Amino acid sequence: MMKNFYLMILMAVFALAGCNTIEGMGEDVEAGGEAVQEKADDVRN
């Protein structure tokens, strides 16, 4: 019973860590897209 409990806790920790990683990656991609968009606006003007 305790083995299952520890396994569930471990899985929850990995799931939460994965969400943070994906969220951080999304923010990096968004920042990169904004930088490209700003440069494109500079070239256009």
C-alpha positions in Angstrom: 0.0 0.0 0.0 2.8 2.5 0.9 4.7 1.5 -2.2 1.7 2.6 -4.4 1.5 5.9 -2.4 5.1 6.7 -2.9 4.8 5.8 -6.6 1.8 8.2 -7.0 3.7 11.0 -5.2 6.7 10.5 -7.5 4.6 10.6 -10.6 2.9 13.8 -9.4 6.3 15.4 -8.8 7.4 14.5 -12.3 4.1 15.7 -13.8 4.4 19.0 -12.1 8.1 19.4 -13.1 7.1 18.6 -16.7 4.4 21.3 -16.7 6.9 23.9 -15.5 9.4 22.9 -18.1 6.8 23.1 -20.9 5.6 26.4 -19.6 9.1 27.8 -19.5 9.7 26.6 -23.0 6.5 28.2 -24.2 7.6 31.5 -22.7 11.0 31.3 -24.4 9.4 30.6 -27.8 7.0 33.5 -27.2 9.9 35.8 -26.4 11.7 34.7 -29.5 8.6 35.3 -31.7 8.2 38.8 -30.2 11.9 39.6 -31.0 11.4 38.4 -34.6 8.2 40.5 -34.9 9.9 43.6 -33.6 12.8 43.2 -36.1 10.3 42.7 -38.9 8.5 45.9 -37.8 11.8 47.8 -37.8 12.6 46.6 -41.3 9.1 47.5 -42.6 9.3 51.0 -41.2 
